[in-house]
Amino acid sequence: MTIVPRRWLLACGVSLLLPMGVAHAANAQSQDDGEPQGSTLCTKIPIPCDAVIAHRGASYQAPESTRPAYLLARDLGVDYLELDLQRTKDGVLVAIHDNTLNRNTNVADVFPDRADAAVSSFTLDELKQLDAGSWFNASYPDRARDSYSGLEILTLDEVIDIAESGDNHPGLYIETKVPEQFPGIEQDLRDKLEARGWLGKAAKTRPAAEQGAVNVGDTPGRVVMQTFSKASLETLEETMPEVPRVLLLWLGKGGIEAAPAKPQRDDESKADYYARQQVASPEAYRSWLDFAKDHGAIGVGPSAIQTEHDGQFSSQFSYMELAEPWMVGMAHDDGMLVHLYTVDEPADFERYQQRGVDGFFTNRAEQLLEFHGHPAQDQDAILERHGY
């Protein structure tokens, strides 16, 4: 049994969005107490404080969005299992990040004439023929396991099964991925969550986790919807008004207006190129916060810069800096939480927590949990217990 002490309080019966005056009062109080600026907002919104959001599962230690990645994250004691939602040709909701399959499956071997085809052009049966784990062994030999070979792409149902079947009850943090390719996917998702007892009256009858275990999946914050798409946020507001929603933030094309910058140099990494991008103005940032708030979002999800090592940024997930102190403060002044993506290093947890960030998307759930004071756990033992 994995029992994890909780880091959070749940305020039931409280409106998801705080009035401006309450937000300012919360910020002022937390600043007076010497605490990070966002440290009181989470007690007034039904979302865990210091939220640990397992980005595609425990995706540092196991292939992203696969069964061992989600099982490990659940048993470590994360608050949320994060997944990207797409829909197959035959209408099944599946958890996969990329719009195509060639990065992390053997689609080129199984369907060589369709190697660059969209996920939406495959049936579930076709997707289940793919190996979604061997790429990880080739890319990360120090973390490779023979049991990762042949892992399957998961349906949403299978991710829900994982969330429900352990001692810990994590919530689900779901992104509508390229939603313009999947008209009606928001309603499809609502129908599925209701059928599985995660929304509506049935949700109140789900068995609760044991005392001391993670119980986010038993609370009104059990599902959080996230999207980069303004159109999808509007649709989610209509189809799932009772579900907490987060607008993800990006800088540049399709996102917040960026200041003029020189093109990426031939010898410049993408992380270094992203790191020197800046927002065009505070007003440009404000416009996205306003849209989020106007459409009922409880928070925003900005990107982060990772710690530099030897003059280079440490992670492929190092993006633009959209969580400057004034940016975090602006979101909190609007009564909105800030969940930062994607942060893996303790130095970055510390730096952004001091800015008041309310939670992190992370590939390294074990490091974030330890940062929050949880005892270290044997990840190998957890994986082996589940047959990996």
N, C-alpha and C positions, 0 to 999 in steps of 0.2 A: 504494500500500500504506500502511495506517495502522499504524504500529508505536508502541506505547505502553509505556514502562517500568512495571514492576509495583510496586505499593505493598504487596504482601502476601506472606505465607508460608503454606504449607499443611502442616499436621502430619498425616500419614497414619497410620492405625491407631490413632487416639486416640478415645476415647469422646466422643460428641457433647456430653454433659453432664459438667461438671467436678464432682468431689466438693467439698463445702463448704470443706474445708480448703485445697484447691488454689486455689479461687476467692479465699479470703481472702489466701492467700500471694501470688497474682498481684496483687491490689489493693495489698497492702502494698508489694511490690517496686516497682510502677509509681509509687506515691506517693513512695517514698523516692528514686526516680530523677527526680522532678519531672515525670513524664509524666502525661497524662490517665489517669484511673483504669481505663478499659477497654482500655488499649493492649496488654496481654499476652493477654487472653482469646482474641482472634482468632487467635493462633498455635496454639491448642489445639483450635480448632473449625474444620472445613473450610469456612470462609467468608472472603472477602477482608477484610483490615483496611481501615478507612476506606472501606467499601463505597460505591460510586457506583451508585445504583439509579435508572434512568431512568424516572420516573413517567409511565406511558402513552407511553413513548418520550421523545424530545426535544420535549416538548409545549408549550414556550414558542415554539419556532421553527416548528413544523408542527402540523397538527391532531392532537389526541390519538388514540392507538391506531390510527393509520393507517400505511401503508407508508412515506411519507417520514419520519415521526416516528421509526420504529424503525430505518430505514436510517441516519439521521443519528446517532442515539444509538450504534448499533453502530460506525460509522466514527469517531466521536469517541473511542471507547475506554472506554465504560462497562463496569462489571462485570456488571450485570444489566439486561435488558429487563423492565420491570414491566408486568403486564397483569391486567385483571379478567376472570374467566372466567364466561360464561353459556352456556346451551344453547338452540338453536333448537327450534321445534316439531317438526322432523324429526330431532332428535337430534345436531346438529352443534355442536361447541364453538367459540364465537366470543369475540373480545376486544372487550368494550365495557363501559364503566363504569356508565352510568345504567340503571336498571331499565326506563325508557321511552326513546323515541327522539326526542322533540321538541326537546331542547336542542341537539343537534348533528347532526341530519339534517333532510332536507326531507320527513319522513314525512307532515306535514300536507298537502303538495301531492300526494304519490303515493298515500297511503292516507288521505284526509281523515276517513273515518269511524272510523279506528283510530289517530288521532294520539296518544292517551293509553294505548294498549294496551301491555302488557308485551312486552319483547323475546322472551320465551318463546312468545308467541302467533304469531310470524312464522316462516315457513320460511326456509331459507338463501337460496333464490332470491328471495324477497321482500325480504330484507335487502340483497341485492346490487343491488337496483334503486334503493337510496337513495343520496343524495349526502351523504357524511360529511365534506366539506371546505369547502364554500362558507360555512358558518356562521362558520368561522375568519376568512375574508377579510372578512366583514362586521363581526365583533367586533374584529379587530386589523388595520386597514388598513395600518399601518406594516410589518406582516410578511406581508401578503397576497401570493399568487402565483396567477396564472391557472391554473397546473397543479394547484392544490389543489381546484379545482372538479371535482366528480364522483368524488372519492376514495371507495373502497369500505370497508365494514366488513370486517375481516379475520377469517378463521378461525384457530384455534390452529395448524393446519398451516402456514398462510401466515406466521405469526410465527416458527415454528420454522425455516421455510425461510430467513427473513432472518437469524436467529441463526447458521445454519450456512453461509451463502454468502459471508461476507466473510473478510478476512484476520484480523480479530479474531473471537474465539469467546466472546461473552458468555453468561452463564447466563440462566435464566428465573426470574423472581420472580412467582409466580402467586397471585392471590387468588381464593378461591371466593366469588363475589359472590351475595348473597341466596341462600345454599345451600338454605334451606328450600323454595325454589321448584323446586329441581332434585334431587329424591331420586336418589341414586346417582351424582351428578356426580363424586364423588371417585374411584369405581371407573372411570368413563368416562375420567377424566383419566389414571389409572394405565395403563389399557389403551392409550391414545393414546401416552403417553410411552414405554411399552415398545415399541410398534410402530415408533416413530420412532428407537429406539436411544438414548433418554435415560435409561432405567432398565434394570436387570437386566444380564445378561451382554453384551448387544449394545452397551451403553454403553461398555464397555472397548475396543471395536474401532473407535471413531470416530477419524478422522484428527485428529492434534493440530495446534494452531496453530503457526505459525512462531515461532522463538525471538524473544522480545521483544514479541510481540503479546499481546493479552488472551487468556487461556486458561482462564477460569473454566468455560466450557462443556466443558472436557476433564477436569474434576476431580470428586470426590465431592460437591462443593457446587454442581453445575451447575444443580440445580433447588432452589428454596426455595418452600415453600408458606406462604401467609399467610391469615389469616382473622380477622374480628371475632367469629365464631360459636364458642362453646364446643362446641356439638354437632358442628360441622364439624371442629374440632380433634380431637375424640375419634374421629371417623370417619377422618380422615387418619392418626391414630395406628395404626388398624387396617389401612387399605388401603395406606399407604405408610410403614411404620415406619422404613425406611432413609433417607427424605428429610428434610432439615432443615425444621423447621416453626417459624413465628413467630405468636404471638397478638397481634393488633392491639388497641390500647387506645383506648377512648372514654370520655368522662365523661358520665354522665347515663343517659337511657333506653336500656336494652339494654347498658349498660356499667358502669363503676365508679360506685359511689354518690357523688353530688355533695352538697356542703354546700348548705343553703338559700340561695337568691339571689333578688333581686327580678326580676320578669319583664322581658323585653326592652322597652325604651322605643321609642316610635314613631320617634324621631329617632336611634336607635342602630343602627349597622351590626351585622351578624351577627358579624363579626370582633371588634368591641369587646365585644359581649355574651359571646362565648366567652371572651375574655381575662379577664373577671372571675369566671369560674367556678372553683371550687376543689373538690378531693376532700373527701369528708366526714371522712376520717381516714386516718392511715397504715395502719390495719388494713384499710380498704376497698381501698386500693391493694394491700396485701400479699395479699389474698384472690385477686386476679387473677394475681399472680405465682405464687402457690402452685398455682393451677389449671394454669397454663402449664407449670410445672416437673413437676407430677404427671403430665401427659400428654405428656411427652417433648419439649416445645418447646426449641429452642436459643436462643430470644430472644423479646423483646417489641418491638412497634412502637407507641410512644406518639406522641401528637400534640404539635405545637409552636406557640408564639406567634412570629410574625414581627416583625422590626424595625419600630418606629414611624417614620413620616415625617410631619412637620407635624401631629403629634397623632393620626394615623390609622395603623392597621396596613396594611402595604404589600401584602398579598396576599389573594386570595380563599381561599387555602389556610391562612390563619391560624386556628388552632383553640385548644383549651384547653391550658394548660400542664401537661403530664404528664411532663415531663423535668426537674423540679427536681433539684438535685444529690443530695438524699437519695433521690429516686426512682431515679435512675441507679445510685447506690451500692447500693441495695437489690437491684436486678436483678443487678448484678455479683456481689454477695455470694452470690447463688443460682447463679452460674456461667452467667448468661444474657447474651447480647449485647443491645444496644439500638440498633435501627434507627429513626430518627426521621422522621416525615412531617409536612408536605411543605415542604422548606426550600430557598429559592432565592437568598438574599442572603449575600454574603461575611461580613457582620457576624454573621449568625446561624450560619453554618458555624463561625466562630471561637468564638462564645459557647458553643455546644453541644458543640463538640469539647473545650473546656476542662472541660466537665462530664463528659467521658469517653464521649460517644456514639460508637458503633462504626461508624456508617454513616448515610447520608441517602437518603431518597427525595427526588428533586428534579425539577422541570420544566426546570431550567436546568443540564443536565449539563456544558455548556461552562464555566460559572462554577465548579462544584464541582471539575472536573478542574484548572482553573487554580489554584484554591485549594490543591490538593494538589501543585502544582509542575509540572504538565504544560504544555508550550508551547501557546499559543493556536492554534486552527485556524480555517480559513476555512469557516464553515458554509455560506455561499452556494455556494462551490465544490463542497462535498460534495453539496449538494442538486442543483446543476446537472449534476454528473457522473451522477446517477441519473435525470436527465430532469425535474427539478423546478426 
